[in-house]
Amino acid sequence: MPRQSGRRSRYGAWEGGPDPLAPPYDVRAAVDALGEEVLAGASLRDALRDLLRRGPAGQRGQGLDDLHERARRQRRDALRRGRLDGTITRAQALLDQALAAEREALAGRDDEDARFAEAQLDALPRSTARAVQELSDYDWTSDEARADYQRILDELREDVLGQRFEGMRQALQGADPGNDPQAAAALRAMLTDLNELLGQHARGEDTTDSFAEFMSQHGEFFPEQPQDVDELVDLLARRAAAGERLMRSLSPAQRAELAGLMEQALGQAGVAEQMAALSENLRALRPDLSWGRGERGRGEQPLGYGEATGALAEVAELDELLDQLGQEHPGATLDDVDVEAVERQLGRGAADDVRRLRELERELRRQGWLTGSAAETVLSPKALRRLGSTALGRVFDRLDSASRGRHDLRSAGASGEATGASRAWEFGDEQPLDVVRTVSNAVRRSASLGGGPISLDVQDFEVVETERRAGAAVALCVDMSFSMVAEGRWGPMKQTALALSHLVATRFPQDALQIIGFGRYALPLTSGELAAAEPDFVQGTNLQHALQLARRHLRKHSDGDPVVLVVTDGEPTAHLLADGEAAFAWPPRPETLRATIAEIDLLTRYGAVLNVFMLGEDLGLRRFVDAMARRSGGRVFTPSAHDLGQYVVSDYLRARRGRRSAG
């Protein structure tokens, strides 16, 4: 056997476009994209929907919007294939051809019967359907004319039955139910059994055995091999609906012509009544299909019955796809999208795009970035930490100097300055380990046991003793009223609150932060609830209720320094009545201002620092916050929406430095 020479291969980076072995999605990039929209003020639901619509940036494949546009173009092209009245046009042409041949044959005869026959032809109605009906008993002189006339009925019957039952031609093996009694009997038997089966299904009866028996007897009519009655109903109902849509797409006169021709063709086979009953049964079982919607064909070529109904069936499926890809209905998910229909209509690549988007949505949940049901999806704590970290990073990037931001960021969170002493570690300790003393303890313990390898044990650990640092009770009251949305301040407000929440959680865990959102009413919010919050277009700025909840939070954490931060763009226009209902008025009523000032006085007596971050140039708000600052001894800041986070976080860090120095 000849010896084969070895082949050398060279390996390098893929240079042929997107890496075919790379994952079809970057989950972290998708989380960051969601975060971008949430920080800009969007709700998580809208952010997730937008991500799936446009597709993950920089990754292969298309989003739902691109697929939706392709489906829309496909629908337009389907309606441009031709005119939907081709069946009537074909029948008219065959009838004219038959009458011309018959007249020619009659002209060659010189008898009264020929003249009487010519008079019959001259008296035919102009309607093709009525003319075909009147000619059903006519004794044709011309064999060619008789054949042309019969083709009108045979072709239409074959088209209708072939469109409704895919296996009709194979099942009847070329026999014509209109001219073959045995074929007609087989067809009638199948339709009778089918209507009985659908009747049982409509009554809610168990049809498992009946369906199996039906398929064993008539399965040759259904090469698609449906697995149960539901699949059979769906198969037949879609085709019947396409036929009904064809009728609705014609003018009233054309509709009457086609209905008359179909009645004549099916009646000749003795199945007209059973076909009508079948249509009624299917319509009752699948009323959700588009039975009564007509379309307008825009092509020049006349389409036969099968071609026209095929185009309309495709349009109906594309309509369903457009609805599924639009994801507009409540509770919509990618699981609603029929991937097989996408592949049939838009191709394998489009189906793969949907599968990739589905996998991305599932991975966001599987990896713990999203939680909750499909109807109420929320960001997980893991995602909120990443989102808060991003928001905080942006805030610090905007600070004027590193000493005001990054220095505090690195040193923040320590329990206090090290005292130089250490103590044994206890469960729950967050102080840093004293590495030298920990290792020394392990060495001494090993020596006391006779030497050997040194290993660490729980009893060896010691932590660095630190000074006790007093915490703070912080209430961040954020305005969520209509004006915040209208003036584009919703996103910056969210970003500021999430940044401060992340800073406190990661660097100042001894501080107790409560976010309080207020519109016409106020309510405490977690960072997750704030991230998911959507604008409520109800007017009202109930600062009094917000300060009331802030006071409750400060009392709950009475061992911390009380701090209240207020972000708002409008003067108070609502307050709580004795029964707990909110009273709203514009301009603000004196009783609203008095109720709000009463809460400010209570907080001031409690010793709280109350700083206000005023957005916008509202003169009424300016007068109110200036009076509020004088009354409480707090400060007023007037940042732009873009700089809001920088001002709030800087003020918080400044206050912490002040407390540390005072300590």
VOMAR-322798 format. One record per residue (C-alpha): z, y, x; residue in three letters. Coordinates in steps of 0.25 Angstrom, whole numbers, plus 5000, padded with zeros to 4 digits. Layout:
N
ZYXala/...
//
This chain:
663
500050005000met/499650135006pro/500750225010arg/500850355003gln/501050485010ser/502250565006gly/502050694998arg/502850825002arg/503350914991ser/503851054992arg/504851114983tyr/505051254979gly/505351354968ala/504551344955trp/503451444955glu/502751404942gly/503451494933gly/504751464925pro/505451344931asp/505151224922pro/506451154926leu/507251274923ala/508151284911pro/507351354899pro/508451454897tyr/509551524906asp/510751524897val/511551634905arg/510351724905ala/510251704890ala/511751734889val/511551864897asp/510351904888ala/511251884875leu/512351964882gly/511352074885glu/511152084870glu/512552074866val/512952184876leu/511852264870ala/512552254856gly/511752134850ala/512552024843ser/512551894849leu/511751834838arg/510651944840asp/510651924855ala/510451774854leu/509351794844arg/508651894853asp/508851804865leu/508151684858leu/507051774852arg/506651834865arg/506951714874gly/507851714886pro/507251814896ala/506551764908gly/506451624903gln/505251534899arg/504951524885gly/504951614873gln/505951664863gly/505951654848leu/505251794846asp/504051744855asp/503951614847leu/504051694834his/502851774838glu/502051654841arg/502351584828ala/501951714821arg/500651724828arg/500451574825gln/500651604810arg/499651714811arg/498651624817asp/498851514807ala/498551604796leu/497251654803arg/496651514803arg/495851534791gly/495751564776arg/496751484767leu/495751474756asp/494851374763gly/495051264753thr/494551344742ile/493351394750thr/493051254754arg/493151204739ala/492251314735gln/491151284745ala/491151134742leu/491051174727leu/489851264729asp/489251154738gln/489451054727ala/488851144716leu/487651184724ala/487351034727ala/487551004712glu/486651114707arg/485551074716glu/485650934711ala/485650984697leu/484451074699ala/483550944702gly/483850884689arg/483150924676asp/484050884664asp/485150934655glu/486250874662asp/485850944675ala/485851084668arg/487151054661phe/487751024675ala/487251154680glu/487851224669ala/489151154672gln/489051204686leu/488751344682asp/489951354673ala/490951314684leu/492051414686pro/492151494698arg/493451434702ser/493251324712thr/494451244708ala/494051254693arg/492551224696ala/493051094704val/493951054692gln/492751074682glu/491850994691leu/492850874692ser/492050804681asp/490650854684tyr/489550744686asp/488950784699trp/487450764701thr/487450794716ser/488250694725asp/488350804735glu/488950894725ala/489950794720arg/490350764735ala/490550914738asp/491350924725tyr/492250804728gln/492450864742arg/493150984736ile/494250894730leu/494350794741asp/494450894753glu/495550974745leu/496250844741arg/496250794755glu/496650924761asp/497850944752val/498350804753leu/498150794768gly/498850924769gln/500050874761arg/500050734767phe/499750724782glu/499450574781gly/498550584768met/497250554775arg/497850434783gln/498650374771ala/497450374762leu/496450334773gln/495350424769gly/495450384754ala/495350504744asp/496450504733pro/495450584724gly/494450474725asn/495250344729asp/496250294718pro/496950214728gln/497150334737ala/497550424725ala/498550324721ala/499250314735ala/499350464735leu/499950474721arg/500950364725ala/501350444738met/501550574730leu/502350514719thr/503250444729asp/503350574737leu/503750664725asn/504750554721glu/505350554735leu/505450714735leu/506050714721gly/507150614726gln/507350704738his/507450834730ala/508550764721arg/509350734733gly/509250584733glu/509250504745asp/507750484749thr/507950394762thr/507450264756asp/506450334747ser/505850414759phe/505750284767ala/505050214755glu/504050334753phe/503650334768met/503450184768ser/502550194757gln/501850334760his/502150354774gly/500650354778glu/500550494771phe/501550554780phe/501150524795pro/502250634799glu/503250524796gln/504350614790pro/505750544792gln/506350584779asp/506150664765val/506450794771asp/505450784782glu/504450734772leu/504750854762val/504650954774asp/503250894778leu/502650894764leu/503351024760ala/502751104771arg/501351054768arg/501551084753ala/502051224756ala/500851254765ala/499951214753gly/500751304744glu/500651414754arg/499151394754leu/499051414739met/499951544740arg/499051594751ser/497751594742leu/497451694732ser/497751654717pro/496351624714ala/496251534727gln/497551474724arg/497051434710ala/495751374716glu/496551294727leu/497551244717ala/496451194707gly/495651124718leu/496951054723met/497251014709glu/495850954707gln/495850884721ala/497250824719leu/497150794705gly/495950704708gln/496850624716ala/497950624705gly/498950684714val/498950834710ala/500250814702glu/500950734713gln/500550844723met/501050954714ala/502450884712ala/502550864727leu/502351014730ser/503451044720glu/504350944726asn/504150994740leu/504251134736arg/505651104730ala/506151034742leu/505651134752arg/505751274745pro/505951344759asp/504551324763leu/503551434760ser/502851384748trp/502451514741gly/502051594753arg/500551624755gly/499851664768glu/498551734771arg/497551664780gly/496751754789arg/495651674795gly/494251664791glu/494051514791gln/494351444778pro/495451344779leu/495551214771gly/496751164763tyr/497351084775gly/497051194785glu/497651304776ala/498851234773thr/499051194788gly/498951334792ala/499951374781leu/500951264785ala/500851314799glu/501151454794val/502351404786ala/502951334799glu/502651454807leu/503451544796asp/504651444798glu/504551454813leu/504451604812leu/505751604804asp/506451504814gln/506051584826leu/506451714820gly/507851664819gln/508151774809glu/508851694798his/510451694799pro/510951574807gly/509551554814ala/509551474827thr/508451404835leu/508851274829asp/508051334817asp/506751334824val/505851214822asp/505451174836val/504451074831glu/503751184823ala/503751284835val/503051174843glu/502051144832arg/501751294830gln/501951364843leu/501851244853gly/502751174863arg/503151294871gly/503651364859ala/504551244855ala/505051234869asp/505451384869asp/506251364856val/506951244862arg/507251324874arg/507851434866leu/508651334858arg/509151274871glu/509551414876leu/510351434863glu/511051304864arg/511351324879glu/512051454876leu/512951374867arg/513051254875arg/513451334888gln/514451414880gly/513851544879trp/513751544864leu/514651484853thr/514851484838gly/513851434828ser/512351474827ala/512651564816ala/513851634824glu/513551624838thr/514451694848val/514651714863leu/515551624869ser/516751674878pro/515851624890lys/514751714885ala/515651834882leu/516251824896arg/514751834902arg/514451944892leu/515752024895gly/515452004910ser/514052064909thr/514552184900ala/515652214910leu/514752204922gly/513852304916arg/515052394913val/515452394928phe/514052414933asp/514052544925arg/515352594931leu/515252704941asp/515952634953ser/516352504958ala/517852544958ser/517852574943arg/517252444940gly/517052324949arg/518352344957his/519152334944asp/518252224940leu/518652144952arg/520052174952ser/520252164937ala/521052054931gly/522052024942ala/523452014936ser/523952114946gly/524052144961glu/524552024970ala/526052034974thr/525851944986gly/526751834980ala/526251704973ser/526751604963arg/526451464958ala/525251454949trp/525551434934glu/524651394923phe/523951514918gly/524051604930asp/522851694933glu/523351744946gln/522551714959pro/522951594967leu/523651614980asp/522751524988val/523651525001val/524951484995arg/524251384986thr/523651314998val/524951325005ser/525651254994asn/524651144994ala/524851125009val/526351125008arg/526351024997arg/525350935004ser/526250935017ala/527450905009ser/526750785004leu/526450735018gly/525150805020gly/523750755017gly/522650835010pro/522950965004ile/522650984989ser/523051084979leu/524051064967asp/524351144956val/525751174962gln/525151234974asp/524451354967phe/525051494968glu/524551624962val/524651764967val/525751844960glu/525151974955thr/525752094949glu/525852094934arg/524752194928arg/524952244914ala/523852214904gly/523152304893ala/522952284879ala/521552344877val/520852374863ala/519352404864leu/518952464851cys/517452464850val/516652534839asp/515752444831met/515352534820ser/513852564816phe/513752684825ser/513952594837met/512752514833val/511852634829ala/512052704842glu/511852594851gly/513352574856arg/513552434851trp/513052364863gly/513852454873pro/515052434865met/514952284865lys/514652284880gln/515852374883thr/516852284875ala/516352154881leu/516452214895ala/517852254893leu/518252124887ser/517652044898his/518352134908leu/519752114902val/519551964900ala/519151944914thr/519852044922arg/521052094914phe/521451974906pro/522852034905gln/522252144896asp/522052114881ala/520752174876leu/520352184861gln/519052224857ile/519052294843ile/517752324836gly/517752434825phe/516852474814gly/517252494800arg/518352394804tyr/518852354817ala/519152214822leu/519552144835pro/518352074843leu/518251974854thr/517151994864ser/516351884858gly/516451954844glu/516052084850leu/514852024857ala/514451954844ala/514752084835ala/513552134827glu/513452284822pro/514052304809asp/513352424802phe/514552474795val/514952614797gln/516352644801gly/517252664814thr/518652614811asn/519352654824leu/520652654816gln/520552504814his/520152474828ala/521352554834leu/522252474824gln/521752344830leu/521852394844ala/523352434841arg/523552294836arg/522952234849his/523852324858leu/525052284851arg/524652134852lys/524652154867his/525752254869ser/526052214883asp/524752284888gly/524352424890asp/523652474877pro/522252524878val/521252554867val/519752584870leu/518952634859val/517352634859val/516752714847thr/515652804843asp/516152864831gly/517452924825glu/518252844815pro/517652824801thr/518452714796ala/519852664795his/520652564788leu/521352584774leu/522652524770ala/521952404764asp/521252374777gly/519852424772glu/519052524781ala/518752664775ala/517552724781phe/517052864780ala/516052964787trp/516453064791pro/517853004795pro/518953034785arg/520253094790pro/520952964786glu/520052884795thr/520452974807leu/521852974803arg/521952824803ala/521252814816thr/522152924823ile/523352844818ala/522952724825glu/522652804838ile/524052854837asp/524652714835leu/523952674848leu/524352794856thr/525852774852arg/525652624856tyr/525252684870gly/523752644870ala/522752704878val/521552744869leu/520252774875asn/518952804867val/517552784871phe/516652874863met/515252844861leu/514252944856gly/514453094853glu/515053094839asp/515853224838leu/516753164828gly/517153054837leu/517253144849arg/518353224841arg/519053104836phe/519153034850val/519553164857asp/520753174847ala/520953024849met/521053034864ala/522053154863arg/522853084853arg/522952954861ser/522853004875gly/521652914877gly/520252944883arg/518952974877val/517652924884phe/516252954880thr/515352854887pro/513852824883ser/513652684877ala/513052634890his/514352674898asp/515352634887leu/515752504894gly/515952574908gln/516852674901tyr/517652574894val/517852474905val/518152584915ser/519152644906asp/519852504905tyr/519852484920leu/520352624922arg/521552594913ala/521852464920arg/521852534933arg/522752634928gly/523752524922arg/523652454936arg/524052584943ser/525152614934ala/525652474936gly/
//
